[in-house]
C-alpha cells in the first residue's frame, strides 16, 4: 500500500486513562505525532479538574512524544459551557488555569473540545479559543480545536454545527479537528459511523471556512451496534468477536465503503457498523486528495490492530 506516500502528515490520536488506550499508546507511539488524552475538565465555576496520569506524562517525555490533552466542559454539560463562555471573567480564569497546568506538566499544547453549548455560545467559544491560543503560543505551545461535522445523515445541515464558527475557530487555532464520525446514532435508524460520501461532503463543506493546512480529518476507530432500540459502542475486536459468535460475515457496504454485519438474537434484529484497516485506509486517501494537515483518530485502544502495519505504520508523520 502506498497510502499518502511522500506526504508527511500530523498523526493525532485521542486517548483516555483506561488500560486499552494506554497499551495502544505505548505500543504504537512510533507512529503517533501527537497524543491527546482526555485529562482536563472545566467546571461551571471556572475551575479546571485534571485527571492527568503522571506515568504517561513521564513516559511520553522520555520518548519526546508530544502531549496535547483534551479540555472539555465537564461531562459536556451545556450549562457548564454557557457559564464559562458567557462570562469573560470566568473565561479568563479558565485560560489562566489551563496555561499554568500546561506549563507545569510540560505539555506541547492543549486540545479544546467543548460541546453542547448551542448557537448562543458561538462567539464565546471563539473568544476562548483565541485567548487560549494566544497565551499558549507565547509559551511555545499549540492549540487544537475540535468541531462537529457540518452535515448530518442524508447530507442535511447539522443543526448542532451552528454552534461552531468554523472560520473564527480556524483563525484562532493552530489546527482544527473535523469530527467526521457519528453520522448515524439514532435508535430508529441504523447506519454507518462515517460513510465515505458523507465524510467527503463534510470535508468539502468545512474547507470553505478552514484552511486545508490547518484541517485534520476525524477518524472513528470504534463500532456501533443497534440491538433493537438500544445503541452501544465499543472496540473493533469486540465487534469481530460478536460476528464470530453469531456466525455472520462482515461485509463491506459498497455505497458507504464501511464494514457492517447483522444477526438476530432473542428474535431481535442487531445491526453493527464498524471501521477496519481497509475502510480507514480509504478515508485517509482524502487527506492526500485534499492536501490536509493530517488526521485525528478517536480513540486509541478501540482500533483494528491491523491499522498499524497496514495503514498508520506506513505513513510518514510530522
Secondary structure, DSSP 8 states (H G I E B T S, - for coil): --TTTT--BEEEEEE-SSHHHHHHHHHHGGG-SEEEEEEEEE-TTS-EEE---HHHHHHHHHTT-EE--EEEEGGG-HHHHHHHHT-HHHHHHHHHHHHHHHHHHT-SEEEE---S-TGGGHHHHHHHHHHHHHHHHHTT-EEEEEEE-SB-GGG-B-GGGGG--HHHHHHHSSEEEEE---S---TT----SS-HHHHHHHHHHHTTTS-GGGEEEEEE-EEEEEETTEEEEEEHHHHHHHHHHTT---EEETTTTEEEEEEEETTEEEEEEE--HHHHHHHHHHHHHTT-SEEEEE-TTSS-THHHHHTGGGS-B-
